[in-house]
Amino acid sequence: MTVAESLANGTPVITTTGAPWAELNVKNCGWSIELSVHQFTATLLDATSLTDVELKAMGYRGRQLMKEKYSWESVASQMNQVYAWLLGEADVPSCVRLD
């Protein structure tokens, strides 16, 4: 929950690729890195070299990610799509992975 809570609070996050947060890199609201001392050190140097404005922009994007993908409204909408699919009323929703 630490990553989700930090993002919701507008704080950029560093996590490892073993956690399900690869979208941090895509959305530019944090870093999802390989677990190694070298990678962590490089990422810390990158993070601490950013200006306050850049960090606030990353934090804002993190809050937006949480709102768009993990808010109650978003999750309820996804569940409605899943139920419609299960009832044969819709195609497989994008939130369902069949692999």
Buried (B, 14 or more C-beta within 10 A) or exposed (E): EEBBEBBBEBBBBBBBEEEEBEEBEEBBBBBBBEEEEEBBEEBEEEBEEEEEEEBEBBBEBBBBBBEEBBEEEBEEEBEEBBEEBEEEEEEEBEBEEEE
